[in-house]
Amino acid sequence: MQNHVAEFRKAAGLSQQELADAINVSRKTISTVETSRFTPSVIIALKIALHFNTSVESLFLLDEHD
């Protein structure tokens, strides 16, 4: 699954740790989501989307292999 989490995070001027703290997950979780090594749960995806005041669909994109 592709995502735009890093782009949203950087545009907001946040570090991975700051985003992790804001949504109550580890920095490693943010890192692995951003690099597509981990597909977040619905709850984490919703928390990220709510933090950036956007939709889950704006952040996460299914690719042909999903």
C-alpha positions, 0 to 999 in steps of 0.5 A: 500500500502506498501512502503520503504520510511522510509528505503530510508530516513534512508539510506540517513541519513535524518529525516522526516522533512528534507525529507519533506522540500526537497519535500515541504510537511509537516513532518506529510505527510511523517510520514503518508506515511511511516506508510501506513496510507496515500497513496500519490498522484502521484505527491508526490510519484514522488517527493519522488522517484526523491529525492532518484533517484529511481523509484516509483515502488522501493518505493511503492508496491501494496499488495493484498488488494489494 
